[in-house]
Amino acid sequence: MTSQLLDKAIEQTFALLHQFKRLTVRWERRTELHDAFVSLACSLICWRRLKKANS
C-alpha cells in the first residue's frame, strides 16, 4: 500500500469517526469509557459498510 493510499484511508477513517458527536469532544474523564465509545463507533462503521455491501 502506498503512502498516499494509507493517508487517504486514515483521513477517511477520522472523517467517519467525527460523525459521532460523542467523539468530537472528549467528555469522559475515564479513558476506558472513551475507548469503549471509539470501539463502538468503529463497530458501527464496519456494520454499516457490511450492510451496504450486502444490499
N, CA, C and O of each residue as an XYZ file, in Angstrom:
220
protein
N       0.852     -1.173      0.000
C       0.000      0.000      0.000
C       0.896      1.234      0.000
O       1.798      1.354      0.830
N       0.651      2.125     -0.909
C       1.489      3.308     -0.986
C       1.136      4.279      0.132
O       0.099      4.165      0.784
N       2.012      5.213      0.322
C       1.830      6.202      1.382
C       0.581      7.054      1.148
O      -0.123      7.407      2.094
N       0.311      7.381     -0.116
C      -0.865      8.201     -0.431
C      -2.158      7.462     -0.135
O      -3.104      8.058      0.379
N      -2.215      6.173     -0.450
C      -3.415      5.379     -0.161
C      -3.625      5.238      1.337
O      -4.756      5.290      1.821
N      -2.543      5.061      2.060
C      -2.637      4.947      3.511
C      -3.118      6.258      4.119
O      -3.965      6.254      5.012
N      -2.585      7.376      3.643
C      -3.032      8.690      4.127
C      -4.516      8.904      3.867
O      -5.236      9.417      4.723
N      -4.966      8.511      2.691
C      -6.378      8.664      2.347
C      -7.260      7.806      3.255
O      -8.318      8.251      3.701
N      -6.821      6.577      3.526
C      -7.584      5.676      4.392
C      -7.675      6.225      5.811
O      -8.725      6.129      6.446
N      -6.595      6.794      6.307
C      -6.589      7.359      7.655
C      -7.501      8.581      7.717
O      -8.279      8.723      8.660
N      -7.416      9.458      6.731
C      -8.277     10.645      6.690
C      -9.745     10.249      6.610
O     -10.589     10.860      7.265
N     -10.051      9.240      5.820
C     -11.427      8.782      5.678
C     -11.945      8.196      6.994
O     -13.099      8.411      7.367
N     -11.086      7.458      7.688
C     -11.475      6.883      8.972
C     -11.771      7.970      9.992
O     -12.769      7.886     10.709
N     -10.928      8.985     10.071
C     -11.177     10.079     11.005
C     -12.437     10.849     10.636
O     -13.168     11.291     11.522
N     -12.703     11.017      9.352
C     -13.929     11.693      8.927
C     -15.162     10.901      9.359
O     -16.159     11.480      9.790
N     -15.088      9.582      9.242
C     -16.213      8.743      9.675
C     -16.386      8.806     11.192
O     -17.515      8.853     11.682
N     -15.294      8.808     11.929
C     -15.382      8.876     13.386
C     -15.926     10.217     13.866
O     -16.593     10.280     14.899
N     -15.648     11.282     13.132
C     -16.129     12.605     13.537
C     -17.630     12.762     13.341
O     -18.209     13.743     13.806
N     -18.265     11.821     12.668
C     -19.718     11.866     12.543
C     -20.396     11.530     13.869
O     -21.564     11.859     14.074
N     -19.667     10.879     14.760
C     -20.203     10.540     16.070
C     -19.913     11.702     17.015
O     -18.771     11.917     17.420
N     -20.955     12.440     17.356
C     -20.800     13.668     18.125
C     -20.135     13.438     19.480
O     -19.435     14.316     19.984
N     -20.347     12.277     20.063
C     -19.762     11.985     21.371
C     -18.240     11.919     21.285
O     -17.558     12.106     22.293
N     -17.704     11.657     20.104
C     -16.261     11.519     19.959
C     -15.575     12.807     19.513
O     -14.351     12.908     19.596
N     -16.343     13.800     19.038
C     -15.701     15.021     18.550
C     -15.050     15.791     19.684
O     -13.990     16.391     19.507
N     -15.685     15.775     20.851
C     -15.085     16.362     22.049
C     -15.078     15.273     23.107
O     -16.091     14.608     23.327
N     -13.973     15.095     23.743
C     -13.864     14.021     24.735
C     -14.419     14.504     26.069
O     -13.774     15.275     26.780
N     -15.620     14.044     26.397
C     -16.281     14.445     27.632
C     -15.967     13.493     28.780
O     -16.017     13.902     29.940
N     -15.650     12.261     28.494
C     -15.438     11.274     29.537
C     -14.118     11.516     30.249
O     -13.090     11.764     29.618
N     -14.161     11.442     31.546
C     -12.933     11.603     32.322
C     -12.110     10.324     32.331
O     -10.881     10.355     32.394
N     -12.810      9.203     32.267
C     -12.114      7.921     32.304
C     -11.752      7.479     30.886
O     -12.592      7.478     29.986
N     -10.506      7.111     30.712
C     -10.002      6.718     29.399
C     -10.725      5.496     28.852
O     -10.988      5.416     27.652
N     -11.051      4.539     29.726
C     -11.684      3.318     29.236
C     -13.080      3.584     28.682
O     -13.525      2.866     27.787
N     -13.777      4.590     29.187
C     -15.082      4.939     28.617
C     -14.930      5.520     27.214
O     -15.695      5.186     26.310
N     -13.948      6.382     27.043
C     -13.699      6.958     25.713
C     -13.290      5.855     24.735
O     -13.750      5.826     23.594
N     -12.433      4.962     25.186
C     -12.014      3.842     24.338
C     -13.202      2.969     23.951
O     -13.282      2.477     22.826
N     -14.123      2.781     24.895
C     -15.317      1.973     24.602
C     -16.174      2.645     23.533
O     -16.690      1.967     22.644
N     -16.333      3.968     23.606
C     -17.118      4.677     22.596
C     -16.430      4.659     21.233
O     -17.101      4.584     20.203
N     -15.113      4.728     21.217
C     -14.375      4.628     19.950
C     -14.572      3.235     19.348
O     -14.792      3.103     18.144
N     -14.494      2.204     20.181
C     -14.704      0.837     19.696
C     -16.123      0.654     19.177
O     -16.335      0.013     18.147
N     -17.089      1.215     19.885
C     -18.480      1.134     19.435
C     -18.658      1.844     18.098
O     -19.329      1.324     17.207
N     -18.071      3.014     17.952
C     -18.171      3.754     16.692
C     -17.537      2.963     15.547
O     -18.101      2.896     14.455
N     -16.378      2.369     15.788
C     -15.720      1.563     14.748
C     -16.574      0.363     14.371
O     -16.671      0.003     13.198
N     -17.189     -0.251     15.370
C     -18.068     -1.395     15.094
C     -19.260     -0.980     14.255
O     -19.642     -1.692     13.326
N     -19.854      0.160     14.570
C     -20.992      0.648     13.791
C     -20.588      0.990     12.361
O     -21.337      0.726     11.421
N     -19.417      1.572     12.198
C     -18.935      1.898     10.853
C     -18.762      0.618     10.038
O     -19.186      0.553      8.885
N     -18.140     -0.398     10.634
C     -17.949     -1.680      9.933
C     -19.283     -2.326      9.609
O     -19.484     -2.814      8.497
N     -20.201     -2.334     10.576
C     -21.516     -2.932     10.365
C     -22.262     -2.237      9.224
O     -22.889     -2.900      8.398
N     -22.195     -0.901      9.175
C     -22.864     -0.166      8.096
C     -22.257     -0.500      6.736
O     -22.969     -0.654      5.743
N     -20.926     -0.610      6.709
C     -20.270     -0.959      5.438
C     -20.640     -2.350      4.973
O     -20.882     -2.559      3.784
N     -20.689     -3.312      5.892
C     -21.065     -4.680      5.535
C     -22.527     -4.736      5.106
O     -22.873     -5.441      4.157
N     -23.368     -4.010      5.789
C     -24.789     -3.976      5.445
C     -24.981     -3.384      4.045
O     -25.794     -3.872      3.260
N     -24.222     -2.326      3.746
C     -24.316     -1.688      2.434
C     -23.780     -2.613      1.337
O     -24.319     -2.637      0.230
N     -22.731     -3.368      1.637
C     -22.160     -4.272      0.635
C     -23.091     -5.439      0.322
O     -23.088     -5.947     -0.800
N     -23.883     -5.866      1.294
C     -24.808     -6.974      1.079
C     -26.089     -6.555      0.374
O     -26.832     -7.400     -0.124
N     -26.343     -5.271      0.331
C     -27.592     -4.785     -0.317
C     -27.489     -4.741     -1.810
O     -28.446     -4.360     -2.484
